């Protein structure tokens, strides 16, 4: 079985998994409604100080907090679900027994999981992002908003390309940490706790190194990019090593 065929099979499983598709659609709809509420509140600031409207805004803000958690949970639980279900159904064992190369199997599955996670992300936040962008353009302050954001990053020597690159690397490294945690525990639910532990450990090490970097005057943006690249490489290596030695 070729890597391309494994990738197609994983994508087919993703689109047939209606629970995640429907959940993403519901969360995306809620994101749109909350975005519409905040845009309406922004366009009528005089009403924000009304007692009744203030209470509503408070409730919506609390709901928004939990909605943000739901968005994050959906994106990072899917990799766990995709890998753990294969362990529970002995899919990996059967594919390896049929002669599929373990490295090829891992790379194909990871590629499909990343694409599926990107699709889920687009379904949930793409339309709200477009709505906010249109709102900024309508009030005629897009350049001002963009300038404020860029000035904030300029202090740490970030440019637009580096911001995009760091965003993707951070996203991919989080997915790879979740995948490795699930592989290491063979699909156990404890993998979620292990993922949190690994993430905290990586953040702790990066924070210590960042202090040293800031004191030495080294470019913080390139430090961030390099450490994230190393994180991606490290967890791909650990995952491959575990898959190749694991008794499926």
N, C-alpha and C positions, 0 to 999 in steps of 0.2 A: 504494500500500500504506500503510495507516494505522499509526500508532505502536503502537496496541493489537494489531494483527495481528503486527507485528514482535516485540513482547514475547511473545505467545503462541508464536510460532515458536521463539524463543530458549529458552523454558521447555520446550517439547517436545523440543528438542535436548538440553537438560540431562538430562531424565528418561530419554532414550534412551541417554545416555552411561553405560553400565553400569560402565565402569572406575572412574569417580569415585564412583559410588554404592556399589559393592562395597568400594572402598578406604575410604570413609568409614565403612561398616558395620564393617569389620575393625578400623579404628582405634578406633571407638566401643566395640567389644567389648573390646579391649585396655585402653582407659581404664577400663571397668567392672571388669575383673579386677584392675588395679593399685589402683583405689580400694578394692575389697574387701580386698586385701592390707593396705593401710595402715590401714583401719578395724579389721581383725583385730589388727594389731600394736598399735594404740592401745588396744584393749580388753584387751590382755594385755601391759602394759609390762614385767612381770617377766621375760618371755621374750626381750625385746629385747637383753638383756645376755649371753645365751648365745652362745658362740662360733659355733656352727653357724648359729643364727638371725641373728646379726650379719652373717655372710658372705652369707646370703640377702638380707638387707635391703640390703646394699651393692650386690649385683647388681641387685636390683629398682630401687634408686635410680638406678643407671647406665642401666638400661633405661628408667626413667621420663624421664630427661633426653632420650634419643633419641626417646621417644614424644612429648614436648612439641614437639620439632623437627618431627616428622612431622605433628602436628596443625597447626602453623603453616604448614608447607610445603603441605599439602593446601588450606588456605583461600586461600592467595595464589598458588598455581600455577594454580588453576582459572581466574581471570580472564585469565591469560596464555594458557592453553590455548584459552579461548573466543574470544579476539580473534585469536590467531595462526592458528588453524585456518581462520578466515574469510579471512585474507590468503592463506594457502597454497592454499586451494580457490577463490580469486577470487570468493568470495561477495559481499564488499563491492563489488567492481567491477561485478558483474552487477546488484546491487540499485540502485546509483547510476545505471548505464546504463539501467535500466528506469524511471527517473524518481523514485526515492525521495529525499526531501530528506535531505541529509547530517546536518543538525542533529537531525532526527527519528530518523534511523537510530542516531545515537550515543546519544541520550537513552534510546531504547527498549532498546538493547543493554546500556547501563550499568545501567538499572533491573532488567533480567532477571538480569544477572550478580550484582548485589548481593543480590537475593532468593535466587538459587541458593547464593551463599556463606553466607547466613544459614541456609539449610536444611542445608548441610554442617556448619556450626558446631553447629547443634542436634543433628544426628545423632551428632556426636562427643563433645560435652561435656554435653548436657542431663541425661542419666540419671546420670552421675557427680556432677553438681552437686546433683541431687535427693538422691542417696545421702548426700552429705556434709551437706546441710541436715538430713536426717532424723537422722543420727548426732549432730549438734550438739543437735537438739531432744530426743533420747532422753537424753543425759547432762545435760540441763537447764541448759545454759550458753549457749543461743542469744543471750540478752540480753547476757551478758557478752562473748561473741565479737563481737557487733555493736557493742557499746559501745567495745571496743578499736579496732576498725576505724574507727569514726566519730571517735574521739579523735585518731587518727593523721592523719586528713584535716582535722580542725578546726583544727589548727595552721596550715594553709595556707588557711584560710577556705573549705573545701569543705563543701557539704551533700549530702544524698543525691541530689537532683535533678541537681546539677552533676556528681557522680561518674558517674551514668548517662549524662548528656549527653556528657561528655568521653570516656567509653568508646566510645560509638557514633561520635562524630566521629573519634576516633583510628582506629577500625576502617574507617570509610568513606574517610578520607583515604589510608590505606594501600592500599586497593583501587583508588582513583582514580589513585594514583601508579603502581601496577602497570599499570593500563589505559593510562595515558598513555605509559609507557615502551614498551609493546608496540606502540602505534599509531605512535610516533615511529620505531621501528626496523622497522615493517611485519612484525611477527611473528617477528623474529629471536630466537634463544635468548639473544643478548647483552642482550636487554631485561631479563632477570633481574638481570644485573650493573648495568645502568643504574638499575633500581629500587633496588638497594642503595645506589648512589651518591646518587640523589635523596633517599632516606630519611635517609642520613647527613648530607647537606647541610641538609635541613629541620631535623633534630634539632640540628645545630650552630648554625644561626641562632637557633632557639628557645632554646637554652641560653644564648647570649650575651644575648639580650633578657631572659631570665628573671632573670639576675643584676642587670641594670639595674632591672627591675621590683621585685625584692626590696629593693634599696637605696633605691628611692624610696617604698616603702611602699604601692604600688598593689596592689589585690586580685589575688593570684596565680591564683586560680581563674578569674576573669573574663579575665585575660590568657591563660590556657591555652585557654579556650573561644574567644576571639576569634582567636587565632593558628591554631587548628585549623580554624575556619570560613574564615579567609583561605586556608589551605592547600587546603581543599576547593574553594573558588571559583577559586583560581589554577589548579589542575590540571584542573578542568572547562573553564575558559577556554582553557588551552593545548591540551587535547585537541580541543575544538571547532574552534579555529583551525587545528590541524594537519589534522584530517579534512577541513575545507572547502577547504584549499589543496593537499592531497596528491594526487599523481597515482596513482590506484588502478589 
